[in-house]
Amino acid sequence: MSSENRTDQEKTILGHPPGLFLLFFTEMWERFSFYGMRALLIFYLTKHFLFSDNKSYTIYAAYTSLIYIMPVIGGFIADKILGGRKAVLYGAVLITIGHFLMGFEGNGGNQAFAINCFYIALAFIIVGTGFLKGNISAIVGSLYNKDDLRRDPAFTIFYMGINLGGALGPLICGYIGERYGWRYGFGLAGVGMAIGLAIFIFCRPLLKGRGESAYPEKLSQKIMGISKENWTYILGLVGIVFSALLLNYHEVVGQLLGVIGILLVGYILYCAFQLPSVARDRLLAAMLLMIGSVIFWSLFEQAGSSLNMFTDRYTDRHIAGIDIATSMFQSLNSIYIILLAPLMAGFWTLLNKYKLEPSSFFKFGMGLIGLGIGFLVLVAGAPAHSNQLMPVIFIFLIYFFHTLGELCLSPVGLAAITRLSPMHMAGLMVGTWFFSTAFGEYGAGMIAQMTSSGGGDGFHTILNVYSSIGWLSVVFGGGIFILTPFLKRLLHENEGE
């Protein structure tokens, strides 16, 4: 067949639609900006605004919790009105504005105007991420039919884009921010997002119409003389104001999460006991996985808060005579994922070939044990410290073991939830999965506060907390191993609905 007669579907890059690589680079730059800013955030709070560790950890926890709640709302709006492409575009615009607003830092200290600008900037990023994060992944899926064998490899390529951005952001923005000024690090994160936005706008034809609204007629329908599409954008601005208020009164976020969590769990349990026994057991299994997820992320997410502070204050960061900026260590998780994810995927495939691949529950147990080992290895390095400076190798090791734990737990989590949930509850359960991550993020803030409550000897206070949560994680993981035969029966793997 001549090139002139080829269809659009036959034009591929490395065997995939060109639209995949548009989404790859858009998401890569979004993650570059997000993780670049995140690597600096806890230091910005403590060193620039001079907030206490406790207050900084609470604000950080409120921010990361809201980041994981908003994609549920953004996904709903995209499904019902906007469509994925317009939602991603709007989200990218808001995130870009938010990162540039972070550059208005004032003169430091507790200046009310500068702090309020800071909250508004974070609110732009929160709402923008809500519109962008889940929807760009949905567009990736829309490029392929459900039975297309390229679908899983496509998400692997996309996942590499996420982690490439996650690795480069802290290395570049973190270094610039710590060495030359906060505004330059945050501004560079904004430039990264602006590049991603420009790519998404100018290369839009590569999507071939994917990601458009399923209800285009709704976009132009008017309410009070304003189209529903424009009402959606106005709702986003209202969400920014609401998010800024929540950040300003950050203690409320935990209470809000608690109330919503109780209502969600109560409703899901009510629905579960209306179902046939097989569907009910699977739904209960999904709920147990979510509990494991809350525990995991509550411990894992010390990385951006208390572990970041420990690295800054109590670690000898000189490598080959060079003093490494603390925020640059935030790239280790993404670098390890890029290196280890293909090996882990191959390992699971090999085990599956011989029918030895462990169940989702067993993998969750492995994830928690890997996480616990990371904390305990860091604690074990305490005798090696000199003048309360830990050798930097132990920071590399804790991120290594935590990444192994993440690769055991995170990739299988959402897949298991979608597989175990009844069709009519799939959307609710996916939303609840994201909510459990948000709850874990807030729990991480509470644990981080424990590391700053021991008085003057911060070094040993942090290590005592890490020892406790390390052993707790190992015990929980071991408990899951022991209970796996019982828990597997909830899956009813060889039965129909």
ZAMARGU-4260 file (C-alpha; in steps of 0.2 Angstrom, whole numbers, plus 5000, padded with zeros to 4 digits):
<rodrens>
0) 5000/5000/5000 | 5007/5017/4995 | 5010/5030/5009 | 4996/5041/5000 | 4983/5028/5004
5) 4987/5024/5022 | 4974/5028/5034 | 4977/5039/5050 | 4976/5023/5060 | 4992/5016/5051
10) 5003/5031/5055 | 5012/5026/5070 | 5027/5030/5080 | 5036/5015/5087 | 5020/5006/5084
15) 5009/5018/5093 | 4997/5033/5088 | 5007/5049/5088 | 4994/5056/5101 | 5002/5045/5114
20) 5018/5054/5113 | 5009/5071/5113 | 5001/5065/5130 | 5018/5058/5136 | 5027/5075/5134
25) 5012/5085/5141 | 5012/5074/5157 | 5031/5074/5158 | 5031/5092/5159 | 5017/5093/5171
30) 5026/5081/5183 | 5042/5091/5180 | 5033/5106/5187 | 5023/5097/5201 | 5038/5087/5208
35) 5050/5102/5206 | 5039/5113/5216 | 5035/5099/5229 | 5053/5096/5232 | 5055/5114/5238
40) 5038/5116/5247 | 5043/5110/5265 | 5059/5121/5264 | 5049/5136/5258 | 5037/5134/5272
45) 5050/5132/5286 | 5065/5143/5279 | 5055/5157/5270 | 5039/5159/5279 | 5047/5153/5295
50) 5033/5142/5300 | 5036/5129/5313 | 5039/5111/5308 | 5022/5106/5315 | 5012/5119/5305
55) 5022/5116/5289 | 5018/5098/5290 | 5000/5101/5292 | 4999/5113/5277 | 5009/5101/5267
60) 4997/5087/5271 | 4982/5098/5268 | 4989/5102/5250 | 4994/5084/5246 | 4977/5078/5252
65) 4967/5090/5241 | 4978/5086/5226 | 4972/5068/5227 | 4953/5073/5230 | 4951/5085/5216
70) 4954/5072/5201 | 4938/5063/5207 | 4929/5079/5204 | 4938/5084/5188 | 4935/5067/5181
75) 4916/5068/5184 | 4915/5085/5176 | 4925/5079/5161 | 4914/5064/5159 | 4898/5073/5161
80) 4901/5090/5152 | 4919/5096/5146 | 4927/5080/5139 | 4945/5075/5143 | 4954/5087/5131
85) 4946/5103/5137 | 4948/5098/5155 | 4966/5094/5153 | 4969/5111/5144 | 4960/5121/5157
90) 4969/5111/5171 | 4986/5115/5162 | 4982/5134/5161 | 4977/5134/5180 | 4993/5125/5185
95) 5004/5136/5175 | 4997/5152/5183 | 4999/5143/5200 | 5017/5140/5198 | 5021/5158/5192
100) 5011/5165/5207 | 5023/5155/5218 | 5036/5167/5212 | 5028/5181/5222 | 5037/5177/5238
105) 5038/5193/5247 | 5052/5197/5260 | 5050/5181/5270 | 5043/5179/5288 | 5025/5179/5292
110) 5019/5193/5280 | 5000/5191/5278 | 4999/5196/5260 | 5013/5185/5254 | 5006/5170/5263
115) 4989/5173/5256 | 4996/5174/5238 | 5005/5158/5242 | 4989/5149/5247 | 4980/5155/5231
120) 4995/5149/5221 | 4993/5132/5229 | 4975/5132/5226 | 4977/5135/5207 | 4989/5120/5207
125) 4976/5109/5216 | 4961/5113/5205 | 4972/5112/5189 | 4978/5095/5194 | 4961/5090/5197
130) 4956/5094/5180 | 4972/5087/5172 | 4978/5072/5181 | 4965/5059/5179 | 4958/5065/5162
135) 4975/5064/5153 | 4976/5046/5158 | 4959/5043/5152 | 4963/5051/5135 | 4978/5038/5134
140) 4966/5024/5136 | 4954/5032/5123 | 4968/5030/5109 | 4965/5011/5109 | 4951/4998/5108
145) 4949/4988/5124 | 4956/4973/5116 | 4971/4981/5108 | 4987/4972/5113 | 4996/4989/5113
150) 4985/4996/5127 | 4996/4990/5142 | 5013/4995/5133 | 5006/5012/5130 | 5002/5015/5148
155) 5020/5009/5152 | 5027/5022/5140 | 5016/5035/5148 | 5021/5029/5165 | 5039/5032/5160
160) 5035/5050/5155 | 5027/5053/5172 | 5043/5047/5181 | 5055/5056/5169 | 5047/5072/5174
165) 5047/5067/5192 | 5065/5064/5191 | 5070/5080/5182 | 5059/5092/5191 | 5068/5090/5208
170) 5085/5089/5201 | 5083/5105/5191 | 5070/5115/5200 | 5076/5110/5217 | 5094/5114/5213
175) 5089/5131/5206 | 5077/5135/5220 | 5089/5131/5234 | 5105/5139/5226 | 5098/5154/5218
180) 5081/5158/5226 | 5064/5151/5229 | 5056/5161/5215 | 5068/5155/5202 | 5064/5136/5206
185) 5046/5139/5206 | 5047/5150/5191 | 5056/5136/5182 | 5042/5124/5187 | 5030/5136/5179
190) 5041/5137/5163 | 5040/5118/5162 | 5021/5117/5164 | 5020/5131/5151 | 5030/5120/5139
195) 5018/5106/5142 | 5003/5117/5139 | 5011/5124/5122 | 5014/5106/5116 | 4996/5101/5120
200) 4989/5116/5111 | 4999/5116/5095 | 4999/5097/5093 | 4981/5094/5097 | 4978/5087/5079
205) 4988/5071/5084 | 4973/5066/5096 | 4962/5063/5080 | 4947/5069/5090 | 4950/5058/5105
210) 4945/5066/5122 | 4931/5077/5116 | 4915/5079/5126 | 4903/5064/5125 | 4889/5077/5126
215) 4894/5091/5115 | 4876/5098/5115 | 4878/5102/5133 | 4893/5113/5131 | 4882/5127/5123
220) 4867/5125/5133 | 4864/5141/5143 | 4860/5143/5162 | 4856/5161/5166 | 4863/5167/5149
225) 4880/5158/5152 | 4885/5142/5143 | 4887/5126/5153 | 4905/5125/5147 | 4909/5143/5154
230) 4899/5138/5170 | 4912/5124/5172 | 4926/5136/5171 | 4918/5147/5183 | 4916/5132/5195
235) 4934/5129/5194 | 4938/5147/5200 | 4926/5145/5214 | 4935/5129/5218 | 4951/5139/5219
240) 4944/5151/5232 | 4937/5136/5242 | 4954/5127/5241 | 4963/5143/5247 | 4952/5144/5262
245) 4955/5126/5266 | 4973/5129/5265 | 4972/5144/5276 | 4962/5134/5289 | 4971/5118/5286
250) 4966/5110/5302 | 4948/5108/5294 | 4955/5097/5280 | 4957/5082/5292 | 4940/5084/5299
255) 4932/5085/5282 | 4942/5070/5276 | 4935/5060/5292 | 4917/5065/5289 | 4918/5060/5270
260) 4927/5044/5274 | 4914/5038/5287 | 4900/5042/5275 | 4909/5033/5260 | 4913/5018/5270
265) 4896/5017/5277 | 4887/5019/5260 | 4899/5006/5252 | 4896/4993/5266 | 4877/4996/5265
270) 4878/4993/5246 | 4889/4977/5249 | 4876/4969/5259 | 4863/4971/5246 | 4874/4961/5234
275) 4875/4942/5230 | 4888/4934/5241 | 4902/4933/5227 | 4900/4952/5223 | 4899/4956/5241
280) 4915/4947/5246 | 4925/4955/5231 | 4919/4972/5237 | 4924/4969/5254 | 4941/4963/5248
285) 4943/4980/5238 | 4939/4989/5254 | 4953/4979/5263 | 4965/4984/5250 | 4960/5002/5252
290) 4964/5001/5271 | 4981/4994/5266 | 4983/5009/5254 | 4980/5021/5268 | 4993/5013/5279
295) 5006/5013/5265 | 5004/5031/5259 | 5004/5037/5277 | 5021/5030/5279 | 5028/5032/5261
300) 5024/5050/5260 | 5036/5055/5274 | 5047/5058/5258 | 5041/5075/5255 | 5040/5081/5273
305) 5049/5073/5288 | 5062/5063/5277 | 5066/5079/5267 | 5069/5088/5283 | 5080/5074/5290
310) 5090/5074/5274 | 5093/5093/5275 | 5097/5093/5294 | 5105/5077/5298 | 5113/5070/5283
315) 5131/5072/5276 | 5126/5077/5258 | 5143/5079/5251 | 5146/5067/5237 | 5163/5068/5228
320) 5167/5084/5237 | 5150/5092/5230 | 5137/5098/5242 | 5121/5091/5235 | 5105/5102/5237
325) 5093/5092/5248 | 5078/5094/5237 | 5087/5085/5223 | 5086/5068/5233 | 5067/5069/5229
330) 5071/5063/5212 | 5078/5046/5218 | 5060/5038/5219 | 5057/5042/5201 | 5074/5037/5195
335) 5073/5020/5204 | 5055/5017/5196 | 5063/5020/5179 | 5076/5007/5183 | 5067/4995/5192
340) 5049/4995/5185 | 5054/4985/5169 | 5063/4972/5180 | 5048/4970/5192 | 5036/4968/5177
345) 5047/4955/5170 | 5048/4946/5187 | 5029/4945/5188 | 5027/4939/5170 | 5040/4925/5174
350) 5031/4920/5189 | 5014/4920/5180 | 5021/4909/5167 | 5024/4896/5180 | 5008/4900/5189
355) 5018/4907/5204 | 5013/4925/5203 | 5007/4930/5220 | 4989/4938/5223 | 4986/4956/5225
360) 4985/4954/5244 | 5002/4946/5245 | 5009/4960/5234 | 5002/4972/5246 | 5010/4963/5260
365) 5027/4964/5251 | 5024/4982/5248 | 5022/4986/5266 | 5037/4975/5271 | 5048/4984/5259
370) 5042/5001/5265 | 5046/4995/5283 | 5063/4989/5279 | 5067/5006/5271 | 5064/5015/5288
375) 5073/5001/5298 | 5088/5002/5287 | 5089/5021/5290 | 5087/5018/5309 | 5101/5005/5308
380) 5113/5018/5300 | 5112/5029/5316 | 5128/5023/5324 | 5137/5028/5308 | 5133/5046/5310
385) 5146/5059/5314 | 5142/5075/5323 | 5124/5069/5320 | 5126/5069/5301 | 5121/5052/5293
390) 5131/5045/5279 | 5121/5049/5263 | 5121/5031/5257 | 5107/5027/5270 | 5096/5040/5261
395) 5099/5031/5244 | 5094/5015/5253 | 5078/5021/5261 | 5072/5027/5244 | 5077/5011/5236
400) 5067/5000/5248 | 5052/5012/5247 | 5052/5011/5229 | 5052/4992/5229 | 5038/4993/5241
405) 5028/5005/5229 | 5031/4994/5214 | 5024/4979/5223 | 5008/4989/5229 | 5004/5004/5218
410) 5003/4997/5201 | 4991/4983/5206 | 4980/4993/5218 | 4969/5002/5205 | 4968/4987/5193
415) 4962/4977/5208 | 4949/4989/5213 | 4942/4990/5195 | 4942/4971/5194 | 4934/4968/5211
420) 4920/4982/5210 | 4903/4978/5203 | 4900/4987/5186 | 4887/4999/5193 | 4899/5004/5207
425) 4915/5005/5197 | 4916/5024/5197 | 4912/5026/5215 | 4925/5013/5220 | 4939/5022/5209
430) 4934/5038/5217 | 4936/5030/5234 | 4953/5023/5230 | 4959/5041/5226 | 4951/5047/5242
435) 4960/5033/5252 | 4976/5040/5245 | 4971/5057/5250 | 4967/5051/5267 | 4985/5043/5268
440) 4992/5059/5263 | 4984/5068/5278 | 4989/5053/5289 | 5007/5056/5283 | 5006/5074/5289
445) 5001/5068/5307 | 5015/5056/5307 | 5027/5069/5302 | 5021/5080/5316 | 5026/5066/5328
450) 5044/5068/5322 | 5045/5086/5328 | 5037/5084/5345 | 5052/5076/5355 | 5060/5092/5361
455) 5078/5097/5356 | 5085/5081/5350 | 5077/5080/5333 | 5089/5067/5326 | 5084/5054/5338
460) 5066/5059/5339 | 5064/5056/5320 | 5073/5040/5321 | 5062/5034/5335 | 5047/5037/5325
465) 5054/5029/5310 | 5059/5014/5320 | 5041/5012/5327 | 5032/5015/5310 | 5045/5004/5301
470) 5041/4989/5313 | 5023/4993/5312 | 5024/4992/5293 | 5033/4975/5293 | 5020/4968/5306
475) 5006/4974/5295 | 5014/4966/5279 | 5018/4950/5288 | 5000/4949/5295 | 4994/4951/5277
480) 5005/4936/5272 | 4997/4925/5286 | 4980/4930/5281 | 4982/4929/5262 | 4974/4911/5261
485) 4958/4918/5269 | 4959/4934/5260 | 4961/4926/5243 | 4944/4917/5246 | 4936/4934/5246
490) 4942/4936/5228 | 4932/4921/5221 | 4945/4920/5207 | 4937/4905/5198 | 4919/4910/5200
495) 4907/4921/5190 | 4897/4935/5197
</rodrens>
